Amino acid sequence: MKHEPTASAMDGAAPAPVSAAAAAAAATEAEAMAAAVAEAAASADDTWTDVCAADAIVPDTGVCASVQGRHVAVFRLKGERYFAIDNVDPKSGASVLSRGLVGSLGEQIVVASPLYKNHFDLRTGACLEDAAHSVGAHAVQVQDGRVRVALAA
């Protein structure tokens, strides 16, 4: 089921609700994508890029970083949990996802794009409204107080 944007979704109003079936399908896809991200993270240590000091990211917000020439949104959540996804909103082409609102939809931790309000799973990059608009998810680690990101293959 493809979600087509409506005039209200494009003018800043709240997006259409996500059905339980769509959320379940996204969760299954999310698990597969998370496994791929974990596999990529297991590769050589030279794939990690230093981003910033861990305490430079305010909890429940994100920052944008250039990782090997790619715009990546790095998020810090309460409990010292870190996530990284591509920062470019696939609908607009703007590098803005790090500025989105972080929250949850059911069991999924998401960021809402500040432009079109699509929700992206922080673990997998899956777009909950339209899988075709999903973004890449990347491995994150904190080592010696520094946030490091490894791009997914």
Chimera marker file (.cmm) of the C-alpha trace (Angstrom):
<marker_set name="trace">
<marker id="1" x="0.000" y="0.000" z="0.000" r="1" g="1" b="0" radius="0.5"/>
<marker id="2" x="1.571" y="3.221" z="-1.167" r="1" g="1" b="0" radius="0.5"/>
<marker id="3" x="0.900" y="6.414" z="0.781" r="1" g="1" b="0" radius="0.5"/>
<marker id="4" x="0.383" y="9.366" z="-1.527" r="1" g="1" b="0" radius="0.5"/>
<marker id="5" x="1.004" y="12.817" z="-0.058" r="1" g="1" b="0" radius="0.5"/>
<marker id="6" x="-2.071" y="14.928" z="0.371" r="1" g="1" b="0" radius="0.5"/>
<marker id="7" x="-2.280" y="18.681" z="0.306" r="1" g="1" b="0" radius="0.5"/>
<marker id="8" x="-2.431" y="18.683" z="4.115" r="1" g="1" b="0" radius="0.5"/>
<marker id="9" x="0.684" y="16.496" z="4.433" r="1" g="1" b="0" radius="0.5"/>
<marker id="10" x="2.601" y="18.832" z="2.176" r="1" g="1" b="0" radius="0.5"/>
<marker id="11" x="1.546" y="22.030" z="3.905" r="1" g="1" b="0" radius="0.5"/>
<marker id="12" x="2.803" y="20.979" z="7.324" r="1" g="1" b="0" radius="0.5"/>
<marker id="13" x="-0.285" y="19.259" z="8.778" r="1" g="1" b="0" radius="0.5"/>
<marker id="14" x="0.008" y="15.928" z="10.565" r="1" g="1" b="0" radius="0.5"/>
<marker id="15" x="0.546" y="12.887" z="8.287" r="1" g="1" b="0" radius="0.5"/>
<marker id="16" x="-2.085" y="10.216" z="7.761" r="1" g="1" b="0" radius="0.5"/>
<marker id="17" x="-2.104" y="7.562" z="10.512" r="1" g="1" b="0" radius="0.5"/>
<marker id="18" x="0.053" y="4.491" z="9.935" r="1" g="1" b="0" radius="0.5"/>
<marker id="19" x="-1.982" y="1.273" z="9.768" r="1" g="1" b="0" radius="0.5"/>
<marker id="20" x="-1.097" y="-1.672" z="12.017" r="1" g="1" b="0" radius="0.5"/>
<marker id="21" x="-0.319" y="-3.799" z="8.939" r="1" g="1" b="0" radius="0.5"/>
<marker id="22" x="2.012" y="-1.150" z="7.520" r="1" g="1" b="0" radius="0.5"/>
<marker id="23" x="3.749" y="-0.779" z="10.879" r="1" g="1" b="0" radius="0.5"/>
<marker id="24" x="4.187" y="-4.571" z="11.168" r="1" g="1" b="0" radius="0.5"/>
<marker id="25" x="5.605" y="-4.784" z="7.630" r="1" g="1" b="0" radius="0.5"/>
<marker id="26" x="7.984" y="-1.927" z="8.377" r="1" g="1" b="0" radius="0.5"/>
<marker id="27" x="9.052" y="-3.646" z="11.614" r="1" g="1" b="0" radius="0.5"/>
<marker id="28" x="9.883" y="-6.879" z="9.739" r="1" g="1" b="0" radius="0.5"/>
<marker id="29" x="11.830" y="-4.919" z="7.137" r="1" g="1" b="0" radius="0.5"/>
<marker id="30" x="13.465" y="-2.971" z="9.972" r="1" g="1" b="0" radius="0.5"/>
<marker id="31" x="14.774" y="-6.176" z="11.572" r="1" g="1" b="0" radius="0.5"/>
<marker id="32" x="16.361" y="-7.275" z="8.288" r="1" g="1" b="0" radius="0.5"/>
<marker id="33" x="17.936" y="-3.853" z="7.788" r="1" g="1" b="0" radius="0.5"/>
<marker id="34" x="19.250" y="-3.815" z="11.372" r="1" g="1" b="0" radius="0.5"/>
<marker id="35" x="20.963" y="-7.161" z="10.769" r="1" g="1" b="0" radius="0.5"/>
<marker id="36" x="22.617" y="-5.721" z="7.657" r="1" g="1" b="0" radius="0.5"/>
<marker id="37" x="23.823" y="-2.684" z="9.611" r="1" g="1" b="0" radius="0.5"/>
<marker id="38" x="25.270" y="-4.923" z="12.341" r="1" g="1" b="0" radius="0.5"/>
<marker id="39" x="27.070" y="-7.013" z="9.721" r="1" g="1" b="0" radius="0.5"/>
<marker id="40" x="28.580" y="-3.884" z="8.170" r="1" g="1" b="0" radius="0.5"/>
<marker id="41" x="29.724" y="-2.720" z="11.612" r="1" g="1" b="0" radius="0.5"/>
<marker id="42" x="31.643" y="-5.943" z="12.129" r="1" g="1" b="0" radius="0.5"/>
<marker id="43" x="34.047" y="-5.011" z="9.322" r="1" g="1" b="0" radius="0.5"/>
<marker id="44" x="37.533" y="-3.533" z="9.779" r="1" g="1" b="0" radius="0.5"/>
<marker id="45" x="38.114" y="-0.760" z="12.341" r="1" g="1" b="0" radius="0.5"/>
<marker id="46" x="39.351" y="1.672" z="9.677" r="1" g="1" b="0" radius="0.5"/>
<marker id="47" x="35.771" y="2.107" z="8.477" r="1" g="1" b="0" radius="0.5"/>
<marker id="48" x="34.871" y="4.159" z="11.578" r="1" g="1" b="0" radius="0.5"/>
<marker id="49" x="34.798" y="7.954" z="11.268" r="1" g="1" b="0" radius="0.5"/>
<marker id="50" x="35.128" y="10.186" z="14.325" r="1" g="1" b="0" radius="0.5"/>
<marker id="51" x="32.136" y="12.567" z="14.450" r="1" g="1" b="0" radius="0.5"/>
<marker id="52" x="32.194" y="14.523" z="17.728" r="1" g="1" b="0" radius="0.5"/>
<marker id="53" x="32.379" y="14.304" z="21.507" r="1" g="1" b="0" radius="0.5"/>
<marker id="54" x="29.495" y="12.234" z="22.867" r="1" g="1" b="0" radius="0.5"/>
<marker id="55" x="28.420" y="15.006" z="25.234" r="1" g="1" b="0" radius="0.5"/>
<marker id="56" x="28.280" y="17.506" z="22.341" r="1" g="1" b="0" radius="0.5"/>
<marker id="57" x="24.947" y="15.985" z="21.267" r="1" g="1" b="0" radius="0.5"/>
<marker id="58" x="22.062" y="17.044" z="23.508" r="1" g="1" b="0" radius="0.5"/>
<marker id="59" x="19.906" y="14.028" z="24.510" r="1" g="1" b="0" radius="0.5"/>
<marker id="60" x="16.862" y="13.449" z="22.271" r="1" g="1" b="0" radius="0.5"/>
<marker id="61" x="18.322" y="15.490" z="19.408" r="1" g="1" b="0" radius="0.5"/>
<marker id="62" x="20.479" y="14.942" z="16.373" r="1" g="1" b="0" radius="0.5"/>
<marker id="63" x="23.419" y="16.534" z="14.610" r="1" g="1" b="0" radius="0.5"/>
<marker id="64" x="24.542" y="16.392" z="11.012" r="1" g="1" b="0" radius="0.5"/>
<marker id="65" x="28.020" y="15.100" z="10.188" r="1" g="1" b="0" radius="0.5"/>
<marker id="66" x="29.934" y="14.537" z="6.998" r="1" g="1" b="0" radius="0.5"/>
<marker id="67" x="31.073" y="10.908" z="6.995" r="1" g="1" b="0" radius="0.5"/>
<marker id="68" x="33.240" y="10.058" z="4.001" r="1" g="1" b="0" radius="0.5"/>
<marker id="69" x="31.471" y="12.814" z="2.039" r="1" g="1" b="0" radius="0.5"/>
<marker id="70" x="27.972" y="11.634" z="2.988" r="1" g="1" b="0" radius="0.5"/>
<marker id="71" x="25.546" y="13.675" z="5.104" r="1" g="1" b="0" radius="0.5"/>
<marker id="72" x="24.671" y="11.554" z="8.146" r="1" g="1" b="0" radius="0.5"/>
<marker id="73" x="22.265" y="12.400" z="10.984" r="1" g="1" b="0" radius="0.5"/>
<marker id="74" x="23.571" y="11.187" z="14.350" r="1" g="1" b="0" radius="0.5"/>
<marker id="75" x="21.062" y="11.028" z="17.211" r="1" g="1" b="0" radius="0.5"/>
<marker id="76" x="21.595" y="10.703" z="20.953" r="1" g="1" b="0" radius="0.5"/>
<marker id="77" x="18.686" y="9.474" z="23.038" r="1" g="1" b="0" radius="0.5"/>
<marker id="78" x="18.317" y="9.343" z="26.801" r="1" g="1" b="0" radius="0.5"/>
<marker id="79" x="20.087" y="6.353" z="28.271" r="1" g="1" b="0" radius="0.5"/>
<marker id="80" x="23.131" y="7.029" z="26.095" r="1" g="1" b="0" radius="0.5"/>
<marker id="81" x="21.673" y="5.360" z="23.006" r="1" g="1" b="0" radius="0.5"/>
<marker id="82" x="23.057" y="6.546" z="19.657" r="1" g="1" b="0" radius="0.5"/>
<marker id="83" x="21.723" y="6.062" z="16.117" r="1" g="1" b="0" radius="0.5"/>
<marker id="84" x="22.805" y="7.207" z="12.664" r="1" g="1" b="0" radius="0.5"/>
<marker id="85" x="20.812" y="7.453" z="9.432" r="1" g="1" b="0" radius="0.5"/>
<marker id="86" x="21.287" y="9.367" z="6.198" r="1" g="1" b="0" radius="0.5"/>
<marker id="87" x="20.483" y="13.032" z="6.746" r="1" g="1" b="0" radius="0.5"/>
<marker id="88" x="18.962" y="13.749" z="3.330" r="1" g="1" b="0" radius="0.5"/>
<marker id="89" x="15.149" y="13.715" z="3.213" r="1" g="1" b="0" radius="0.5"/>
<marker id="90" x="14.373" y="11.561" z="0.152" r="1" g="1" b="0" radius="0.5"/>
<marker id="91" x="11.227" y="13.522" z="-0.774" r="1" g="1" b="0" radius="0.5"/>
<marker id="92" x="12.840" y="16.964" z="-0.807" r="1" g="1" b="0" radius="0.5"/>
<marker id="93" x="16.541" y="16.241" z="-1.274" r="1" g="1" b="0" radius="0.5"/>
<marker id="94" x="17.307" y="18.593" z="1.642" r="1" g="1" b="0" radius="0.5"/>
<marker id="95" x="19.809" y="17.605" z="4.327" r="1" g="1" b="0" radius="0.5"/>
<marker id="96" x="17.425" y="18.055" z="7.290" r="1" g="1" b="0" radius="0.5"/>
<marker id="97" x="16.618" y="14.787" z="9.091" r="1" g="1" b="0" radius="0.5"/>
<marker id="98" x="18.997" y="15.625" z="11.966" r="1" g="1" b="0" radius="0.5"/>
<marker id="99" x="16.638" y="18.555" z="12.739" r="1" g="1" b="0" radius="0.5"/>
<marker id="100" x="13.538" y="16.361" z="12.988" r="1" g="1" b="0" radius="0.5"/>
<marker id="101" x="11.561" y="15.549" z="16.112" r="1" g="1" b="0" radius="0.5"/>
<marker id="102" x="12.601" y="12.316" z="17.846" r="1" g="1" b="0" radius="0.5"/>
<marker id="103" x="9.917" y="10.122" z="19.375" r="1" g="1" b="0" radius="0.5"/>
<marker id="104" x="8.312" y="6.714" z="19.090" r="1" g="1" b="0" radius="0.5"/>
<marker id="105" x="5.469" y="5.087" z="17.195" r="1" g="1" b="0" radius="0.5"/>
<marker id="106" x="4.607" y="1.895" z="19.010" r="1" g="1" b="0" radius="0.5"/>
<marker id="107" x="7.880" y="0.041" z="19.578" r="1" g="1" b="0" radius="0.5"/>
<marker id="108" x="9.772" y="1.968" z="16.907" r="1" g="1" b="0" radius="0.5"/>
<marker id="109" x="12.082" y="4.861" z="17.733" r="1" g="1" b="0" radius="0.5"/>
<marker id="110" x="11.656" y="7.396" z="14.961" r="1" g="1" b="0" radius="0.5"/>
<marker id="111" x="12.538" y="10.844" z="13.714" r="1" g="1" b="0" radius="0.5"/>
<marker id="112" x="9.893" y="12.872" z="11.872" r="1" g="1" b="0" radius="0.5"/>
<marker id="113" x="11.203" y="14.774" z="8.885" r="1" g="1" b="0" radius="0.5"/>
<marker id="114" x="10.812" y="18.511" z="9.485" r="1" g="1" b="0" radius="0.5"/>
<marker id="115" x="9.611" y="18.969" z="5.886" r="1" g="1" b="0" radius="0.5"/>
<marker id="116" x="7.126" y="16.242" z="4.937" r="1" g="1" b="0" radius="0.5"/>
<marker id="117" x="6.653" y="14.676" z="8.394" r="1" g="1" b="0" radius="0.5"/>
<marker id="118" x="7.512" y="11.151" z="7.219" r="1" g="1" b="0" radius="0.5"/>
<marker id="119" x="8.717" y="8.964" z="10.088" r="1" g="1" b="0" radius="0.5"/>
<marker id="120" x="12.076" y="7.170" z="9.804" r="1" g="1" b="0" radius="0.5"/>
<marker id="121" x="13.002" y="4.277" z="12.088" r="1" g="1" b="0" radius="0.5"/>
<marker id="122" x="16.288" y="5.248" z="13.752" r="1" g="1" b="0" radius="0.5"/>
<marker id="123" x="17.429" y="1.614" z="13.969" r="1" g="1" b="0" radius="0.5"/>
<marker id="124" x="16.953" y="0.837" z="10.273" r="1" g="1" b="0" radius="0.5"/>
<marker id="125" x="16.204" y="4.008" z="8.301" r="1" g="1" b="0" radius="0.5"/>
<marker id="126" x="12.885" y="2.521" z="7.144" r="1" g="1" b="0" radius="0.5"/>
<marker id="127" x="10.246" y="5.095" z="6.230" r="1" g="1" b="0" radius="0.5"/>
<marker id="128" x="7.028" y="4.060" z="7.958" r="1" g="1" b="0" radius="0.5"/>
<marker id="129" x="4.752" y="5.813" z="5.478" r="1" g="1" b="0" radius="0.5"/>
<marker id="130" x="6.419" y="4.581" z="2.258" r="1" g="1" b="0" radius="0.5"/>
<marker id="131" x="9.237" y="2.029" z="2.158" r="1" g="1" b="0" radius="0.5"/>
<marker id="132" x="10.396" y="3.541" z="-1.148" r="1" g="1" b="0" radius="0.5"/>
<marker id="133" x="11.471" y="6.639" z="0.823" r="1" g="1" b="0" radius="0.5"/>
<marker id="134" x="13.646" y="4.736" z="3.330" r="1" g="1" b="0" radius="0.5"/>
<marker id="135" x="17.154" y="6.002" z="4.066" r="1" g="1" b="0" radius="0.5"/>
<marker id="136" x="20.366" y="4.225" z="4.998" r="1" g="1" b="0" radius="0.5"/>
<marker id="137" x="21.098" y="3.314" z="8.613" r="1" g="1" b="0" radius="0.5"/>
<marker id="138" x="24.656" y="3.235" z="9.905" r="1" g="1" b="0" radius="0.5"/>
<marker id="139" x="26.498" y="1.724" z="12.839" r="1" g="1" b="0" radius="0.5"/>
<marker id="140" x="27.405" y="4.019" z="15.754" r="1" g="1" b="0" radius="0.5"/>
<marker id="141" x="29.778" y="3.481" z="18.650" r="1" g="1" b="0" radius="0.5"/>
<marker id="142" x="31.086" y="5.624" z="21.468" r="1" g="1" b="0" radius="0.5"/>
<marker id="143" x="34.755" y="5.050" z="22.192" r="1" g="1" b="0" radius="0.5"/>
<marker id="144" x="36.774" y="7.108" z="24.661" r="1" g="1" b="0" radius="0.5"/>
<marker id="145" x="33.960" y="9.665" z="24.848" r="1" g="1" b="0" radius="0.5"/>
<marker id="146" x="33.846" y="10.149" z="21.059" r="1" g="1" b="0" radius="0.5"/>
<marker id="147" x="30.978" y="9.251" z="18.717" r="1" g="1" b="0" radius="0.5"/>
<marker id="148" x="32.080" y="7.233" z="15.700" r="1" g="1" b="0" radius="0.5"/>
<marker id="149" x="30.070" y="6.167" z="12.652" r="1" g="1" b="0" radius="0.5"/>
<marker id="150" x="30.640" y="3.373" z="10.130" r="1" g="1" b="0" radius="0.5"/>
<marker id="151" x="28.697" y="3.685" z="6.891" r="1" g="1" b="0" radius="0.5"/>
<marker id="152" x="26.585" y="0.697" z="5.879" r="1" g="1" b="0" radius="0.5"/>
<marker id="153" x="27.821" y="-1.118" z="2.787" r="1" g="1" b="0" radius="0.5"/>
<link id1="1" id2="2" r="1" g="1" b="0" radius="0.2"/>
<link id1="2" id2="3" r="1" g="1" b="0" radius="0.2"/>
<link id1="3" id2="4" r="1" g="1" b="0" radius="0.2"/>
<link id1="4" id2="5" r="1" g="1" b="0" radius="0.2"/>
<link id1="5" id2="6" r="1" g="1" b="0" radius="0.2"/>
<link id1="6" id2="7" r="1" g="1" b="0" radius="0.2"/>
<link id1="7" id2="8" r="1" g="1" b="0" radius="0.2"/>
<link id1="8" id2="9" r="1" g="1" b="0" radius="0.2"/>
<link id1="9" id2="10" r="1" g="1" b="0" radius="0.2"/>
<link id1="10" id2="11" r="1" g="1" b="0" radius="0.2"/>
<link id1="11" id2="12" r="1" g="1" b="0" radius="0.2"/>
<link id1="12" id2="13" r="1" g="1" b="0" radius="0.2"/>
<link id1="13" id2="14" r="1" g="1" b="0" radius="0.2"/>
<link id1="14" id2="15" r="1" g="1" b="0" radius="0.2"/>
<link id1="15" id2="16" r="1" g="1" b="0" radius="0.2"/>
<link id1="16" id2="17" r="1" g="1" b="0" radius="0.2"/>
<link id1="17" id2="18" r="1" g="1" b="0" radius="0.2"/>
<link id1="18" id2="19" r="1" g="1" b="0" radius="0.2"/>
<link id1="19" id2="20" r="1" g="1" b="0" radius="0.2"/>
<link id1="20" id2="21" r="1" g="1" b="0" radius="0.2"/>
<link id1="21" id2="22" r="1" g="1" b="0" radius="0.2"/>
<link id1="22" id2="23" r="1" g="1" b="0" radius="0.2"/>
<link id1="23" id2="24" r="1" g="1" b="0" radius="0.2"/>
<link id1="24" id2="25" r="1" g="1" b="0" radius="0.2"/>
<link id1="25" id2="26" r="1" g="1" b="0" radius="0.2"/>
<link id1="26" id2="27" r="1" g="1" b="0" radius="0.2"/>
<link id1="27" id2="28" r="1" g="1" b="0" radius="0.2"/>
<link id1="28" id2="29" r="1" g="1" b="0" radius="0.2"/>
<link id1="29" id2="30" r="1" g="1" b="0" radius="0.2"/>
<link id1="30" id2="31" r="1" g="1" b="0" radius="0.2"/>
<link id1="31" id2="32" r="1" g="1" b="0" radius="0.2"/>
<link id1="32" id2="33" r="1" g="1" b="0" radius="0.2"/>
<link id1="33" id2="34" r="1" g="1" b="0" radius="0.2"/>
<link id1="34" id2="35" r="1" g="1" b="0" radius="0.2"/>
<link id1="35" id2="36" r="1" g="1" b="0" radius="0.2"/>
<link id1="36" id2="37" r="1" g="1" b="0" radius="0.2"/>
<link id1="37" id2="38" r="1" g="1" b="0" radius="0.2"/>
<link id1="38" id2="39" r="1" g="1" b="0" radius="0.2"/>
<link id1="39" id2="40" r="1" g="1" b="0" radius="0.2"/>
<link id1="40" id2="41" r="1" g="1" b="0" radius="0.2"/>
<link id1="41" id2="42" r="1" g="1" b="0" radius="0.2"/>
<link id1="42" id2="43" r="1" g="1" b="0" radius="0.2"/>
<link id1="43" id2="44" r="1" g="1" b="0" radius="0.2"/>
<link id1="44" id2="45" r="1" g="1" b="0" radius="0.2"/>
<link id1="45" id2="46" r="1" g="1" b="0" radius="0.2"/>
<link id1="46" id2="47" r="1" g="1" b="0" radius="0.2"/>
<link id1="47" id2="48" r="1" g="1" b="0" radius="0.2"/>
<link id1="48" id2="49" r="1" g="1" b="0" radius="0.2"/>
<link id1="49" id2="50" r="1" g="1" b="0" radius="0.2"/>
<link id1="50" id2="51" r="1" g="1" b="0" radius="0.2"/>
<link id1="51" id2="52" r="1" g="1" b="0" radius="0.2"/>
<link id1="52" id2="53" r="1" g="1" b="0" radius="0.2"/>
<link id1="53" id2="54" r="1" g="1" b="0" radius="0.2"/>
<link id1="54" id2="55" r="1" g="1" b="0" radius="0.2"/>
<link id1="55" id2="56" r="1" g="1" b="0" radius="0.2"/>
<link id1="56" id2="57" r="1" g="1" b="0" radius="0.2"/>
<link id1="57" id2="58" r="1" g="1" b="0" radius="0.2"/>
<link id1="58" id2="59" r="1" g="1" b="0" radius="0.2"/>
<link id1="59" id2="60" r="1" g="1" b="0" radius="0.2"/>
<link id1="60" id2="61" r="1" g="1" b="0" radius="0.2"/>
<link id1="61" id2="62" r="1" g="1" b="0" radius="0.2"/>
<link id1="62" id2="63" r="1" g="1" b="0" radius="0.2"/>
<link id1="63" id2="64" r="1" g="1" b="0" radius="0.2"/>
<link id1="64" id2="65" r="1" g="1" b="0" radius="0.2"/>
<link id1="65" id2="66" r="1" g="1" b="0" radius="0.2"/>
<link id1="66" id2="67" r="1" g="1" b="0" radius="0.2"/>
<link id1="67" id2="68" r="1" g="1" b="0" radius="0.2"/>
<link id1="68" id2="69" r="1" g="1" b="0" radius="0.2"/>
<link id1="69" id2="70" r="1" g="1" b="0" radius="0.2"/>
<link id1="70" id2="71" r="1" g="1" b="0" radius="0.2"/>
<link id1="71" id2="72" r="1" g="1" b="0" radius="0.2"/>
<link id1="72" id2="73" r="1" g="1" b="0" radius="0.2"/>
<link id1="73" id2="74" r="1" g="1" b="0" radius="0.2"/>
<link id1="74" id2="75" r="1" g="1" b="0" radius="0.2"/>
<link id1="75" id2="76" r="1" g="1" b="0" radius="0.2"/>
<link id1="76" id2="77" r="1" g="1" b="0" radius="0.2"/>
<link id1="77" id2="78" r="1" g="1" b="0" radius="0.2"/>
<link id1="78" id2="79" r="1" g="1" b="0" radius="0.2"/>
<link id1="79" id2="80" r="1" g="1" b="0" radius="0.2"/>
<link id1="80" id2="81" r="1" g="1" b="0" radius="0.2"/>
<link id1="81" id2="82" r="1" g="1" b="0" radius="0.2"/>
<link id1="82" id2="83" r="1" g="1" b="0" radius="0.2"/>
<link id1="83" id2="84" r="1" g="1" b="0" radius="0.2"/>
<link id1="84" id2="85" r="1" g="1" b="0" radius="0.2"/>
<link id1="85" id2="86" r="1" g="1" b="0" radius="0.2"/>
<link id1="86" id2="87" r="1" g="1" b="0" radius="0.2"/>
<link id1="87" id2="88" r="1" g="1" b="0" radius="0.2"/>
<link id1="88" id2="89" r="1" g="1" b="0" radius="0.2"/>
<link id1="89" id2="90" r="1" g="1" b="0" radius="0.2"/>
<link id1="90" id2="91" r="1" g="1" b="0" radius="0.2"/>
<link id1="91" id2="92" r="1" g="1" b="0" radius="0.2"/>
<link id1="92" id2="93" r="1" g="1" b="0" radius="0.2"/>
<link id1="93" id2="94" r="1" g="1" b="0" radius="0.2"/>
<link id1="94" id2="95" r="1" g="1" b="0" radius="0.2"/>
<link id1="95" id2="96" r="1" g="1" b="0" radius="0.2"/>
<link id1="96" id2="97" r="1" g="1" b="0" radius="0.2"/>
<link id1="97" id2="98" r="1" g="1" b="0" radius="0.2"/>
<link id1="98" id2="99" r="1" g="1" b="0" radius="0.2"/>
<link id1="99" id2="100" r="1" g="1" b="0" radius="0.2"/>
<link id1="100" id2="101" r="1" g="1" b="0" radius="0.2"/>
<link id1="101" id2="102" r="1" g="1" b="0" radius="0.2"/>
<link id1="102" id2="103" r="1" g="1" b="0" radius="0.2"/>
<link id1="103" id2="104" r="1" g="1" b="0" radius="0.2"/>
<link id1="104" id2="105" r="1" g="1" b="0" radius="0.2"/>
<link id1="105" id2="106" r="1" g="1" b="0" radius="0.2"/>
<link id1="106" id2="107" r="1" g="1" b="0" radius="0.2"/>
<link id1="107" id2="108" r="1" g="1" b="0" radius="0.2"/>
<link id1="108" id2="109" r="1" g="1" b="0" radius="0.2"/>
<link id1="109" id2="110" r="1" g="1" b="0" radius="0.2"/>
<link id1="110" id2="111" r="1" g="1" b="0" radius="0.2"/>
<link id1="111" id2="112" r="1" g="1" b="0" radius="0.2"/>
<link id1="112" id2="113" r="1" g="1" b="0" radius="0.2"/>
<link id1="113" id2="114" r="1" g="1" b="0" radius="0.2"/>
<link id1="114" id2="115" r="1" g="1" b="0" radius="0.2"/>
<link id1="115" id2="116" r="1" g="1" b="0" radius="0.2"/>
<link id1="116" id2="117" r="1" g="1" b="0" radius="0.2"/>
<link id1="117" id2="118" r="1" g="1" b="0" radius="0.2"/>
<link id1="118" id2="119" r="1" g="1" b="0" radius="0.2"/>
<link id1="119" id2="120" r="1" g="1" b="0" radius="0.2"/>
<link id1="120" id2="121" r="1" g="1" b="0" radius="0.2"/>
<link id1="121" id2="122" r="1" g="1" b="0" radius="0.2"/>
<link id1="122" id2="123" r="1" g="1" b="0" radius="0.2"/>
<link id1="123" id2="124" r="1" g="1" b="0" radius="0.2"/>
<link id1="124" id2="125" r="1" g="1" b="0" radius="0.2"/>
<link id1="125" id2="126" r="1" g="1" b="0" radius="0.2"/>
<link id1="126" id2="127" r="1" g="1" b="0" radius="0.2"/>
<link id1="127" id2="128" r="1" g="1" b="0" radius="0.2"/>
<link id1="128" id2="129" r="1" g="1" b="0" radius="0.2"/>
<link id1="129" id2="130" r="1" g="1" b="0" radius="0.2"/>
<link id1="130" id2="131" r="1" g="1" b="0" radius="0.2"/>
<link id1="131" id2="132" r="1" g="1" b="0" radius="0.2"/>
<link id1="132" id2="133" r="1" g="1" b="0" radius="0.2"/>
<link id1="133" id2="134" r="1" g="1" b="0" radius="0.2"/>
<link id1="134" id2="135" r="1" g="1" b="0" radius="0.2"/>
<link id1="135" id2="136" r="1" g="1" b="0" radius="0.2"/>
<link id1="136" id2="137" r="1" g="1" b="0" radius="0.2"/>
<link id1="137" id2="138" r="1" g="1" b="0" radius="0.2"/>
<link id1="138" id2="139" r="1" g="1" b="0" radius="0.2"/>
<link id1="139" id2="140" r="1" g="1" b="0" radius="0.2"/>
<link id1="140" id2="141" r="1" g="1" b="0" radius="0.2"/>
<link id1="141" id2="142" r="1" g="1" b="0" radius="0.2"/>
<link id1="142" id2="143" r="1" g="1" b="0" radius="0.2"/>
<link id1="143" id2="144" r="1" g="1" b="0" radius="0.2"/>
<link id1="144" id2="145" r="1" g="1" b="0" radius="0.2"/>
<link id1="145" id2="146" r="1" g="1" b="0" radius="0.2"/>
<link id1="146" id2="147" r="1" g="1" b="0" radius="0.2"/>
<link id1="147" id2="148" r="1" g="1" b="0" radius="0.2"/>
<link id1="148" id2="149" r="1" g="1" b="0" radius="0.2"/>
<link id1="149" id2="150" r="1" g="1" b="0" radius="0.2"/>
<link id1="150" id2="151" r="1" g="1" b="0" radius="0.2"/>
<link id1="151" id2="152" r="1" g="1" b="0" radius="0.2"/>
<link id1="152" id2="153" r="1" g="1" b="0" radius="0.2"/>
</marker_set>
